[in-house]
Amino acid sequence: MAAFRTLKVFVMGQDPRSLKSIELLNWTGLAFVGKRSQIAQARDRKELQEPGVYMLIGDDDAASGLVDIYVGETDDFAKRINDHVSKKEWWDTFVVFVSKDRYLTKAHVRWLEKSLYHSAKAAVGTLNVRNDKEPNGAALPESDEHAMQEFYQNLIFVLETMGHTYFDAVARPQFVADGSDVAKFQMTLPKEIGKGDLKGYLEVREGSFILLKGSYIRAQVQDSFQTANSGYFALWTKITASDAVRKTDVEGALQTTRDIEFKSVSAAGAIVRGRATNGKTDWKRVADGKPYAECFGDD
Protein backbone atom coordinates (compact mmCIF):
# COMPACT_ATOMS: atom_id res chain seq x y z
CA MET A 1 0.00 0.00 0.00
CA ALA A 2 1.27 3.46 -0.89
CA ALA A 3 2.29 5.74 1.96
CA PHE A 4 0.36 8.99 2.32
CA ARG A 5 0.81 12.07 4.49
CA THR A 6 -1.82 14.57 5.58
CA LEU A 7 -1.42 18.34 5.80
CA LYS A 8 -3.94 20.75 7.30
CA VAL A 9 -3.93 24.27 5.86
CA PHE A 10 -5.75 27.02 7.76
CA VAL A 11 -6.37 30.16 5.68
CA MET A 12 -6.78 33.24 7.88
CA GLY A 13 -9.10 35.18 5.61
CA GLN A 14 -11.43 34.90 2.62
CA ASP A 15 -8.66 35.36 0.07
CA PRO A 16 -6.74 32.11 -0.67
CA ARG A 17 -3.55 34.22 -0.65
CA SER A 18 -4.16 35.26 2.97
CA LEU A 19 -1.80 34.39 5.80
CA LYS A 20 -1.98 30.67 6.40
CA SER A 21 -0.73 28.06 8.84
CA ILE A 22 0.25 24.53 7.82
CA GLU A 23 0.29 21.46 10.05
CA LEU A 24 1.56 17.98 9.21
CA LEU A 25 -0.27 15.11 10.86
CA ASN A 26 1.72 13.55 13.75
CA TRP A 27 4.31 16.34 13.75
CA THR A 28 4.80 19.00 16.42
CA GLY A 29 5.98 21.59 13.91
CA LEU A 30 3.79 24.43 12.68
CA ALA A 31 4.48 26.57 9.63
CA PHE A 32 3.20 30.06 8.78
CA VAL A 33 3.37 31.36 5.22
CA GLY A 34 2.53 34.94 4.30
CA LYS A 35 3.25 37.97 2.19
CA ARG A 36 4.97 41.19 3.19
CA SER A 37 1.57 42.91 3.32
CA GLN A 38 0.44 40.42 5.99
CA ILE A 39 3.13 41.24 8.56
CA ALA A 40 0.70 43.10 10.83
CA GLN A 41 -1.54 40.04 10.94
CA ALA A 42 1.44 37.79 11.68
CA ARG A 43 2.54 39.98 14.59
CA ASP A 44 -0.75 39.20 16.36
CA ARG A 45 -0.18 35.44 16.31
CA LYS A 46 0.95 34.18 19.71
CA GLU A 47 2.53 31.15 18.04
CA LEU A 48 5.02 33.46 16.34
CA GLN A 49 6.23 34.84 19.66
CA GLU A 50 8.12 31.59 20.30
CA PRO A 51 11.56 30.35 19.08
CA GLY A 52 11.52 29.50 15.39
CA VAL A 53 13.46 29.35 12.14
CA TYR A 54 12.36 31.43 9.16
CA MET A 55 13.03 32.27 5.54
CA LEU A 56 12.50 35.49 3.60
CA ILE A 57 11.95 34.78 -0.09
CA GLY A 58 12.15 37.14 -3.08
CA ASP A 59 10.69 36.83 -6.56
CA ASP A 60 12.49 34.77 -9.16
CA ASP A 61 15.16 36.61 -11.12
CA ALA A 62 13.62 36.25 -14.58
CA ALA A 63 17.03 36.25 -16.27
CA SER A 64 18.81 33.61 -14.19
CA GLY A 65 15.88 31.75 -12.63
CA LEU A 66 17.35 32.20 -9.15
CA VAL A 67 15.21 32.88 -6.08
CA ASP A 68 16.55 35.22 -3.39
CA ILE A 69 16.43 33.77 0.12
CA TYR A 70 17.48 34.77 3.62
CA VAL A 71 17.58 32.21 6.46
CA GLY A 72 17.30 33.24 10.10
CA GLU A 73 16.32 32.17 13.60
CA THR A 74 14.65 34.09 16.37
CA ASP A 75 13.16 33.91 19.86
CA ASP A 76 10.21 36.00 18.67
CA PHE A 77 9.47 36.31 14.95
CA ALA A 78 6.69 38.83 15.59
CA LYS A 79 9.34 41.27 16.84
CA ARG A 80 12.25 40.19 14.64
CA ILE A 81 10.39 40.78 11.40
CA ASN A 82 10.22 44.54 12.06
CA ASP A 83 13.94 44.85 11.37
CA HIS A 84 13.67 42.94 8.10
CA VAL A 85 10.77 45.10 6.91
CA SER A 86 12.77 48.29 7.37
CA LYS A 87 16.17 47.06 6.16
CA LYS A 88 15.41 44.48 3.41
CA GLU A 89 13.23 45.54 0.51
CA TRP A 90 13.87 42.64 -1.87
CA TRP A 91 11.66 39.96 -0.24
CA ASP A 92 7.92 39.48 -0.60
CA THR A 93 7.20 36.14 1.15
CA PHE A 94 8.03 34.83 4.62
CA VAL A 95 7.90 31.26 5.92
CA VAL A 96 8.26 30.57 9.66
CA PHE A 97 8.51 27.24 11.49
CA VAL A 98 7.74 26.98 15.21
CA SER A 99 6.62 24.17 17.51
CA LYS A 100 3.02 23.66 18.55
CA ASP A 101 4.08 22.35 21.96
CA ARG A 102 6.82 24.95 22.55
CA TYR A 103 9.44 22.21 22.26
CA LEU A 104 11.96 24.22 20.26
CA THR A 105 14.74 25.94 22.21
CA LYS A 106 17.25 28.58 21.11
CA ALA A 107 19.80 25.84 20.44
CA HIS A 108 17.31 23.88 18.35
CA VAL A 109 16.46 26.77 16.06
CA ARG A 110 20.12 27.71 15.67
CA TRP A 111 20.82 24.12 14.55
CA LEU A 112 17.92 24.29 12.09
CA GLU A 113 19.05 27.68 10.80
CA LYS A 114 22.53 26.40 9.96
CA SER A 115 21.14 23.27 8.29
CA LEU A 116 18.79 25.34 6.13
CA TYR A 117 21.58 27.77 5.29
CA HIS A 118 23.86 24.96 4.06
CA SER A 119 21.08 23.44 1.98
CA ALA A 120 20.36 26.84 0.45
CA LYS A 121 24.02 27.47 -0.32
CA ALA A 122 24.28 24.04 -1.95
CA ALA A 123 21.32 24.80 -4.24
CA VAL A 124 23.51 26.86 -6.58
CA GLY A 125 21.17 26.42 -9.54
CA THR A 126 18.01 27.68 -7.84
CA LEU A 127 18.85 29.96 -4.89
CA ASN A 128 20.73 33.19 -4.25
CA VAL A 129 21.44 33.31 -0.50
CA ARG A 130 21.28 36.84 0.93
CA ASN A 131 22.83 36.11 4.34
CA ASP A 132 25.99 38.11 4.98
CA LYS A 133 27.66 35.29 6.89
CA GLU A 134 27.24 31.65 7.81
CA PRO A 135 25.17 31.02 10.97
CA ASN A 136 27.05 29.66 13.96
CA GLY A 137 24.63 26.83 14.62
CA ALA A 138 24.60 24.98 17.95
CA ALA A 139 25.93 21.76 19.42
CA LEU A 140 23.10 19.48 20.56
CA PRO A 141 22.96 16.32 22.65
CA GLU A 142 22.76 13.22 20.45
CA SER A 143 19.06 12.65 21.16
CA ASP A 144 18.19 16.26 20.35
CA GLU A 145 20.19 16.18 17.13
CA HIS A 146 18.27 13.14 15.93
CA ALA A 147 15.01 14.90 16.82
CA MET A 148 16.06 17.99 14.86
CA GLN A 149 17.08 15.91 11.85
CA GLU A 150 13.54 14.53 11.77
CA PHE A 151 12.10 18.01 12.31
CA TYR A 152 14.21 19.30 9.43
CA GLN A 153 13.01 16.58 7.03
CA ASN A 154 9.40 17.39 7.87
CA LEU A 155 10.16 21.09 7.41
CA ILE A 156 11.47 20.41 3.90
CA PHE A 157 8.43 18.24 3.15
CA VAL A 158 6.06 21.06 4.09
CA LEU A 159 8.04 23.56 2.00
CA GLU A 160 7.91 21.23 -0.99
CA THR A 161 4.18 20.66 -0.60
CA MET A 162 3.52 24.41 -0.49
CA GLY A 163 5.41 24.91 -3.75
CA HIS A 164 8.74 26.15 -2.37
CA THR A 165 10.75 23.53 -4.26
CA TYR A 166 14.23 25.00 -3.91
CA PHE A 167 16.03 22.24 -2.03
CA ASP A 168 15.08 19.17 -4.13
CA ALA A 169 18.50 18.10 -5.28
CA VAL A 170 20.26 18.62 -1.96
CA ALA A 171 17.79 18.09 0.86
CA ARG A 172 15.02 15.79 -0.33
CA PRO A 173 15.85 12.06 -0.51
CA GLN A 174 16.47 11.06 -4.10
CA PHE A 175 13.81 8.84 -5.57
CA VAL A 176 13.52 6.48 -8.50
CA ALA A 177 10.30 4.51 -8.31
CA ASP A 178 9.85 2.13 -11.24
CA GLY A 179 11.55 4.43 -13.72
CA SER A 180 8.31 6.03 -14.89
CA ASP A 181 8.86 9.14 -12.79
CA VAL A 182 12.29 9.94 -14.27
CA ALA A 183 13.34 10.85 -17.80
CA LYS A 184 17.04 11.17 -18.63
CA PHE A 185 18.47 13.52 -21.28
CA GLN A 186 21.95 14.27 -22.58
CA MET A 187 23.72 17.20 -24.23
CA THR A 188 27.12 17.09 -25.94
CA LEU A 189 29.79 19.74 -25.45
CA PRO A 190 31.25 21.40 -28.59
CA LYS A 191 33.55 19.16 -30.66
CA GLU A 192 36.61 21.27 -29.91
CA ILE A 193 36.33 20.21 -26.24
CA GLY A 194 37.19 16.57 -25.67
CA LYS A 195 36.63 15.71 -29.36
CA GLY A 196 32.88 15.86 -28.91
CA ASP A 197 32.74 12.91 -26.53
CA LEU A 198 31.90 14.85 -23.35
CA LYS A 199 28.29 15.13 -22.25
CA GLY A 200 26.08 16.60 -19.61
CA TYR A 201 23.21 14.52 -18.28
CA LEU A 202 19.86 15.86 -17.11
CA GLU A 203 17.08 14.09 -15.25
CA VAL A 204 13.53 15.43 -15.21
CA ARG A 205 11.85 14.48 -11.95
CA GLU A 206 8.26 15.64 -11.47
CA GLY A 207 8.95 19.02 -13.05
CA SER A 208 12.42 19.48 -11.53
CA PHE A 209 15.49 19.62 -13.77
CA ILE A 210 18.56 17.96 -12.26
CA LEU A 211 22.00 18.22 -13.90
CA LEU A 212 23.55 15.00 -12.68
CA LYS A 213 26.78 14.50 -10.79
CA GLY A 214 29.60 13.69 -13.21
CA SER A 215 28.23 15.84 -16.05
CA TYR A 216 30.74 17.84 -18.08
CA ILE A 217 30.30 21.57 -18.54
CA ARG A 218 32.25 24.14 -20.49
CA ALA A 219 35.06 25.88 -18.59
CA GLN A 220 35.05 29.05 -20.74
CA VAL A 221 32.00 30.79 -22.14
CA GLN A 222 31.49 32.37 -25.53
CA ASP A 223 32.06 36.13 -25.52
CA SER A 224 28.50 36.81 -26.65
CA PHE A 225 27.15 34.89 -23.63
CA GLN A 226 28.34 37.60 -21.26
CA THR A 227 26.29 40.31 -22.97
CA ALA A 228 23.42 38.51 -24.71
CA ASN A 229 22.34 36.54 -21.64
CA SER A 230 23.76 38.18 -18.55
CA GLY A 231 21.42 36.29 -16.20
CA TYR A 232 22.58 32.82 -17.26
CA PHE A 233 26.15 34.06 -17.46
CA ALA A 234 25.89 35.18 -13.81
CA LEU A 235 24.51 31.76 -12.96
CA TRP A 236 27.34 30.02 -14.85
CA THR A 237 29.89 32.20 -13.00
CA LYS A 238 28.34 31.33 -9.65
CA ILE A 239 28.27 27.59 -10.32
CA THR A 240 31.78 27.33 -11.78
CA ALA A 241 33.18 29.23 -8.80
CA SER A 242 31.53 26.86 -6.32
CA ASP A 243 32.46 23.41 -5.06
CA ALA A 244 29.66 21.97 -7.21
CA VAL A 245 32.21 21.56 -10.03
CA ARG A 246 35.84 20.46 -10.31
CA LYS A 247 38.64 20.77 -12.82
CA THR A 248 39.34 17.87 -15.18
CA ASP A 249 42.25 16.64 -17.25
CA VAL A 250 40.42 17.75 -20.39
CA GLU A 251 41.26 21.28 -21.46
CA GLY A 252 38.20 23.51 -21.49
CA ALA A 253 35.99 21.15 -19.46
CA LEU A 254 34.77 21.06 -15.87
CA GLN A 255 32.76 18.31 -14.20
CA THR A 256 29.97 18.48 -11.64
CA THR A 257 30.66 16.99 -8.22
CA ARG A 258 27.00 16.67 -7.20
CA ASP A 259 23.50 16.96 -8.60
CA ILE A 260 22.50 20.56 -9.41
CA GLU A 261 18.85 21.53 -9.77
CA PHE A 262 17.60 24.19 -12.19
CA LYS A 263 14.23 25.80 -12.80
CA SER A 264 14.34 25.31 -16.57
CA VAL A 265 15.93 23.04 -19.19
CA SER A 266 17.41 26.06 -20.95
CA ALA A 267 19.20 27.22 -17.79
CA ALA A 268 20.78 23.78 -17.40
CA GLY A 269 21.76 23.75 -21.09
CA ALA A 270 23.32 27.20 -20.91
CA ILE A 271 25.51 26.09 -18.02
CA VAL A 272 26.66 22.96 -19.88
CA ARG A 273 27.52 24.73 -23.14
CA GLY A 274 28.56 28.12 -21.82
CA ARG A 275 26.33 29.96 -24.28
CA ALA A 276 22.67 30.73 -24.94
CA THR A 277 20.97 27.39 -25.47
CA ASN A 278 17.44 26.28 -26.33
CA GLY A 279 17.14 23.44 -23.86
CA LYS A 280 13.82 22.29 -25.27
CA THR A 281 15.47 21.27 -28.53
CA ASP A 282 19.09 20.65 -27.52
CA TRP A 283 18.53 18.19 -24.66
CA LYS A 284 18.03 14.74 -26.24
CA ARG A 285 16.41 11.86 -24.41
CA VAL A 286 18.96 9.12 -23.82
CA ALA A 287 16.49 6.36 -24.60
CA ASP A 288 15.58 7.42 -28.14
CA GLY A 289 17.27 10.73 -29.04
CA LYS A 290 14.03 12.74 -29.00
CA PRO A 291 14.37 16.40 -27.93
CA TYR A 292 12.81 17.53 -24.67
CA ALA A 293 10.04 19.45 -26.47
CA GLU A 294 8.77 16.29 -28.17
CA CYS A 295 8.79 14.39 -24.88
CA PHE A 296 7.11 16.96 -22.65
CA GLY A 297 5.68 19.57 -25.04
CA ASP A 298 6.90 23.04 -25.82
CA ASP A 299 5.42 24.78 -22.75
C-alpha positions as CSV (number, residue, x, y, z in Angstrom):
1,M,0.0,0.0,0.0
2,A,1.3,3.5,-0.9
3,A,2.3,5.7,2.0
4,F,0.4,9.0,2.3
5,R,0.8,12.1,4.5
6,T,-1.8,14.6,5.6
7,L,-1.4,18.3,5.8
8,K,-3.9,20.7,7.3
9,V,-3.9,24.3,5.9
10,F,-5.8,27.0,7.8
11,V,-6.4,30.2,5.7
12,M,-6.8,33.2,7.9
13,G,-9.1,35.2,5.6
14,Q,-11.4,34.9,2.6
15,D,-8.7,35.4,0.1
16,P,-6.7,32.1,-0.7
17,R,-3.6,34.2,-0.6
18,S,-4.2,35.3,3.0
19,L,-1.8,34.4,5.8
20,K,-2.0,30.7,6.4
21,S,-0.7,28.1,8.8
22,I,0.2,24.5,7.8
23,E,0.3,21.5,10.0
24,L,1.6,18.0,9.2
25,L,-0.3,15.1,10.9
26,N,1.7,13.6,13.7
27,W,4.3,16.3,13.7
28,T,4.8,19.0,16.4
29,G,6.0,21.6,13.9
30,L,3.8,24.4,12.7
31,A,4.5,26.6,9.6
32,F,3.2,30.1,8.8
33,V,3.4,31.4,5.2
34,G,2.5,34.9,4.3
35,K,3.3,38.0,2.2
36,R,5.0,41.2,3.2
37,S,1.6,42.9,3.3
38,Q,0.4,40.4,6.0
39,I,3.1,41.2,8.6
40,A,0.7,43.1,10.8
41,Q,-1.5,40.0,10.9
42,A,1.4,37.8,11.7
43,R,2.5,40.0,14.6
44,D,-0.8,39.2,16.4
45,R,-0.2,35.4,16.3
46,K,1.0,34.2,19.7
47,E,2.5,31.1,18.0
48,L,5.0,33.5,16.3
49,Q,6.2,34.8,19.7
50,E,8.1,31.6,20.3
51,P,11.6,30.3,19.1
52,G,11.5,29.5,15.4
53,V,13.5,29.3,12.1
54,Y,12.4,31.4,9.2
55,M,13.0,32.3,5.5
56,L,12.5,35.5,3.6
57,I,11.9,34.8,-0.1
58,G,12.2,37.1,-3.1
59,D,10.7,36.8,-6.6
60,D,12.5,34.8,-9.2
61,D,15.2,36.6,-11.1
62,A,13.6,36.3,-14.6
63,A,17.0,36.2,-16.3
64,S,18.8,33.6,-14.2
65,G,15.9,31.7,-12.6
66,L,17.4,32.2,-9.1
67,V,15.2,32.9,-6.1
68,D,16.6,35.2,-3.4
69,I,16.4,33.8,0.1
70,Y,17.5,34.8,3.6
71,V,17.6,32.2,6.5
72,G,17.3,33.2,10.1
73,E,16.3,32.2,13.6
74,T,14.6,34.1,16.4
75,D,13.2,33.9,19.9
76,D,10.2,36.0,18.7
77,F,9.5,36.3,15.0
78,A,6.7,38.8,15.6
79,K,9.3,41.3,16.8
80,R,12.3,40.2,14.6
81,I,10.4,40.8,11.4
82,N,10.2,44.5,12.1
83,D,13.9,44.9,11.4
84,H,13.7,42.9,8.1
85,V,10.8,45.1,6.9
86,S,12.8,48.3,7.4
87,K,16.2,47.1,6.2
88,K,15.4,44.5,3.4
89,E,13.2,45.5,0.5
90,W,13.9,42.6,-1.9
91,W,11.7,40.0,-0.2
92,D,7.9,39.5,-0.6
93,T,7.2,36.1,1.2
94,F,8.0,34.8,4.6
95,V,7.9,31.3,5.9
96,V,8.3,30.6,9.7
97,F,8.5,27.2,11.5
98,V,7.7,27.0,15.2
99,S,6.6,24.2,17.5
100,K,3.0,23.7,18.5
101,D,4.1,22.3,22.0
102,R,6.8,25.0,22.6
103,Y,9.4,22.2,22.3
104,L,12.0,24.2,20.3
105,T,14.7,25.9,22.2
106,K,17.3,28.6,21.1
107,A,19.8,25.8,20.4
108,H,17.3,23.9,18.3
109,V,16.5,26.8,16.1
110,R,20.1,27.7,15.7
111,W,20.8,24.1,14.6
112,L,17.9,24.3,12.1
113,E,19.1,27.7,10.8
114,K,22.5,26.4,10.0
115,S,21.1,23.3,8.3
116,L,18.8,25.3,6.1
117,Y,21.6,27.8,5.3
118,H,23.9,25.0,4.1
119,S,21.1,23.4,2.0
120,A,20.4,26.8,0.5
121,K,24.0,27.5,-0.3
122,A,24.3,24.0,-2.0
123,A,21.3,24.8,-4.2
124,V,23.5,26.9,-6.6
125,G,21.2,26.4,-9.5
126,T,18.0,27.7,-7.8
127,L,18.8,30.0,-4.9
128,N,20.7,33.2,-4.2
129,V,21.4,33.3,-0.5
130,R,21.3,36.8,0.9
131,N,22.8,36.1,4.3
132,D,26.0,38.1,5.0
133,K,27.7,35.3,6.9
134,E,27.2,31.7,7.8
135,P,25.2,31.0,11.0
136,N,27.0,29.7,14.0
137,G,24.6,26.8,14.6
138,A,24.6,25.0,18.0
139,A,25.9,21.8,19.4
140,L,23.1,19.5,20.6
141,P,23.0,16.3,22.6
142,E,22.8,13.2,20.4
143,S,19.1,12.6,21.2
144,D,18.2,16.3,20.3
145,E,20.2,16.2,17.1
146,H,18.3,13.1,15.9
147,A,15.0,14.9,16.8
148,M,16.1,18.0,14.9
149,Q,17.1,15.9,11.8
150,E,13.5,14.5,11.8
151,F,12.1,18.0,12.3
152,Y,14.2,19.3,9.4
153,Q,13.0,16.6,7.0
154,N,9.4,17.4,7.9
155,L,10.2,21.1,7.4
156,I,11.5,20.4,3.9
157,F,8.4,18.2,3.1
158,V,6.1,21.1,4.1
159,L,8.0,23.6,2.0
160,E,7.9,21.2,-1.0
161,T,4.2,20.7,-0.6
162,M,3.5,24.4,-0.5
163,G,5.4,24.9,-3.8
164,H,8.7,26.1,-2.4
165,T,10.8,23.5,-4.3
166,Y,14.2,25.0,-3.9
167,F,16.0,22.2,-2.0
168,D,15.1,19.2,-4.1
169,A,18.5,18.1,-5.3
170,V,20.3,18.6,-2.0
171,A,17.8,18.1,0.9
172,R,15.0,15.8,-0.3
173,P,15.9,12.1,-0.5
174,Q,16.5,11.1,-4.1
175,F,13.8,8.8,-5.6
176,V,13.5,6.5,-8.5
177,A,10.3,4.5,-8.3
178,D,9.9,2.1,-11.2
179,G,11.6,4.4,-13.7
180,S,8.3,6.0,-14.9
181,D,8.9,9.1,-12.8
182,V,12.3,9.9,-14.3
183,A,13.3,10.8,-17.8
184,K,17.0,11.2,-18.6
185,F,18.5,13.5,-21.3
186,Q,22.0,14.3,-22.6
187,M,23.7,17.2,-24.2
188,T,27.1,17.1,-25.9
189,L,29.8,19.7,-25.5
190,P,31.2,21.4,-28.6
191,K,33.6,19.2,-30.7
192,E,36.6,21.3,-29.9
193,I,36.3,20.2,-26.2
194,G,37.2,16.6,-25.7
195,K,36.6,15.7,-29.4
196,G,32.9,15.9,-28.9
197,D,32.7,12.9,-26.5
198,L,31.9,14.9,-23.4
199,K,28.3,15.1,-22.3
200,G,26.1,16.6,-19.6
201,Y,23.2,14.5,-18.3
202,L,19.9,15.9,-17.1
203,E,17.1,14.1,-15.3
204,V,13.5,15.4,-15.2
205,R,11.8,14.5,-12.0
206,E,8.3,15.6,-11.5
207,G,8.9,19.0,-13.1
208,S,12.4,19.5,-11.5
209,F,15.5,19.6,-13.8
210,I,18.6,18.0,-12.3
211,L,22.0,18.2,-13.9
212,L,23.6,15.0,-12.7
213,K,26.8,14.5,-10.8
214,G,29.6,13.7,-13.2
215,S,28.2,15.8,-16.0
216,Y,30.7,17.8,-18.1
217,I,30.3,21.6,-18.5
218,R,32.3,24.1,-20.5
219,A,35.1,25.9,-18.6
220,Q,35.1,29.0,-20.7
221,V,32.0,30.8,-22.1
222,Q,31.5,32.4,-25.5
223,D,32.1,36.1,-25.5
224,S,28.5,36.8,-26.6
225,F,27.2,34.9,-23.6
226,Q,28.3,37.6,-21.3
227,T,26.3,40.3,-23.0
228,A,23.4,38.5,-24.7
229,N,22.3,36.5,-21.6
230,S,23.8,38.2,-18.5
231,G,21.4,36.3,-16.2
232,Y,22.6,32.8,-17.3
233,F,26.2,34.1,-17.5
234,A,25.9,35.2,-13.8
235,L,24.5,31.8,-13.0
236,W,27.3,30.0,-14.8
237,T,29.9,32.2,-13.0
238,K,28.3,31.3,-9.7
239,I,28.3,27.6,-10.3
240,T,31.8,27.3,-11.8
241,A,33.2,29.2,-8.8
242,S,31.5,26.9,-6.3
243,D,32.5,23.4,-5.1
244,A,29.7,22.0,-7.2
245,V,32.2,21.6,-10.0
246,R,35.8,20.5,-10.3
247,K,38.6,20.8,-12.8
248,T,39.3,17.9,-15.2
249,D,42.2,16.6,-17.3
250,V,40.4,17.7,-20.4
251,E,41.3,21.3,-21.5
252,G,38.2,23.5,-21.5
253,A,36.0,21.2,-19.5
254,L,34.8,21.1,-15.9
255,Q,32.8,18.3,-14.2
256,T,30.0,18.5,-11.6
257,T,30.7,17.0,-8.2
258,R,27.0,16.7,-7.2
259,D,23.5,17.0,-8.6
260,I,22.5,20.6,-9.4
261,E,18.9,21.5,-9.8
262,F,17.6,24.2,-12.2
263,K,14.2,25.8,-12.8
264,S,14.3,25.3,-16.6
265,V,15.9,23.0,-19.2
266,S,17.4,26.1,-20.9
267,A,19.2,27.2,-17.8
268,A,20.8,23.8,-17.4
269,G,21.8,23.7,-21.1
270,A,23.3,27.2,-20.9
271,I,25.5,26.1,-18.0
272,V,26.7,23.0,-19.9
273,R,27.5,24.7,-23.1
274,G,28.6,28.1,-21.8
275,R,26.3,30.0,-24.3
276,A,22.7,30.7,-24.9
277,T,21.0,27.4,-25.5
278,N,17.4,26.3,-26.3
279,G,17.1,23.4,-23.9
280,K,13.8,22.3,-25.3
281,T,15.5,21.3,-28.5
282,D,19.1,20.6,-27.5
283,W,18.5,18.2,-24.7
284,K,18.0,14.7,-26.2
285,R,16.4,11.9,-24.4
286,V,19.0,9.1,-23.8
287,A,16.5,6.4,-24.6
288,D,15.6,7.4,-28.1
289,G,17.3,10.7,-29.0
290,K,14.0,12.7,-29.0
291,P,14.4,16.4,-27.9
292,Y,12.8,17.5,-24.7
293,A,10.0,19.4,-26.5
294,E,8.8,16.3,-28.2
295,C,8.8,14.4,-24.9
296,F,7.1,17.0,-22.6
297,G,5.7,19.6,-25.0
298,D,6.9,23.0,-25.8
299,D,5.4,24.8,-22.8
